[in-house]
């Protein structure tokens, strides 16, 4: 979910664990949408969305400058044929895969948050009317005090528009971006040689269905390793500055080294697990993780535990994605995505 209220939790929280994190940016390509919705032709409609995008960019700026986050555009921006094919594939899946309820609940909370800000942009007389309908017991003085309180709150809110005419000229365009989608997640992972990391239950279910099968059966040669990794405690921070410091102070260096070895071993030896190698990787990973987690202050309000679910079958593929990669002219890419990690909160204490 590419939103400053969510991306700082999981996307930036995971930065200390990995060499580089690729995040698709939410900025719209004006050449790919209808003229009436074009941000170049109608910039007024995109004030609120641009404010969210810029806040996210400010959070990411030190990570991008340091090469820790690669803020990539949608590959479809550069290939209209790829864009049309991706949309057709997503449309075909629409009746097969539904949005997970936990994802839907998360979207609803964000929508309610956006809606509350939209209410504060209404003309004063409309806001008074809304308050009287919701709380008819309030006196005129109490309504005025409530309006003053909301005004002060908006002044401190980085996502609140302060212009009085923000809802004129067609209102505000508010978008939800969970990108890349299923097809493009596999496409980018195979093209760049990356692990897929997601905090979306919906995307996790889609990727589970894309596990390679032999004679209709999914095999897990690395079960001993994945079960071990799944049962460990992981810690993230919702504070971008803390995450940047954790990444730069060297405490996670040995853990990233083990991650690299695990990834390259699985990618290059998917069918031949070595028991001695697995035991060594498990030992080194546990020692490195315990050392790295000591740098987290678990009493801080922005620190929270998560569960990481590692899925390591004999790769993840989709026939449609394979066709997209071949048609794109790629000459060097992985035959499949070797690993997917699902990050879910375990004991979040974020406020």
Secondary structure by P-SEA (a helix, b strand, c coil): cccccccccccccccccccbbbbbbccccccccccccccccccccaaaaaaaaaaaaaaaaaaaaacccccccccccccaaaaaaaaaaaaaacccccccaaaaaaaaaaaaaaaaaaaaaccaaaaaaaaaaacccccaaaaaaaaaaaaaaaaacccccccccccccccbbbbbbccccaaaaaaaaaacbbbbbbccaaaaaaaaaaccccccbbbbcaaaaaaaaaabbbbbbccaaaaaaaaccccaaaaaaaaaaaaaaaaaccccccaaaaaaaaaaaaaaaaaaaccccccccccbbbbbbbbbccbbbbaaaaaaaaaaccccccccccbbbbbbbcccccc
